[in-house]
Every structure is written in structure tokens, then in C-alpha cells.
């Protein structure tokens, strides 16, 4: 099932966020092997950089001022 999730072809912010949050699914599958959990987390973490970049781009496109807490963490 994890492979199906990560192989889903749609590439946009929402899909990347959902792939990154696959840890919630892994929590529900606590009977899964440690290897399956490790692979799922490893693949999900690959989306952290992608999401950060997409989020930063969305903030740059926004005309409203970005809250300072977000500016300093990016």
C-alpha cells in the first residue's frame, strides 16, 4: 500500500503534503514490520524539502505580509 501511495503520479502541493504525512498511516499500521515503517518514513521525509520549497514559493506569491515566525524558520 505504501508503494501505491508514493507512486501516485499527481504532483502538486496537496499530494506532496499527503505523502509527507504518511506517518499517520504508519501509526495505524502498528502491526507492520519495522522495515516497512522505516521505508515509509524514509520515503515520506524526501517530501520535506519539496514541501518547504513549494511553501516558500507560495509565500513569495502572497501579497500579504508573512508572519515573522514563518519568515525566520524558512
Phi, psi and omega in degrees: 000320179300319179299320178298319179297310183287339178271356179304124192285339184296132182239097174208176185302315182297315180295318178298319179296319180293322177294321179296327183271019182297345177303327177297321177293320180295327176297321179289335180259049185296347175278352179296155179292157178299324180296318178297316179297316181299314180297319179297315180294318180299315179293321180297320182295337177296339180274352180299313180293319179297313180296319179300316180295315180294320179295317179299319179296317178297322178295321179296327180282342183284134180277342181279152178296141180274133178304141185303324181299327178282322181300318185284336182272347177265000000 
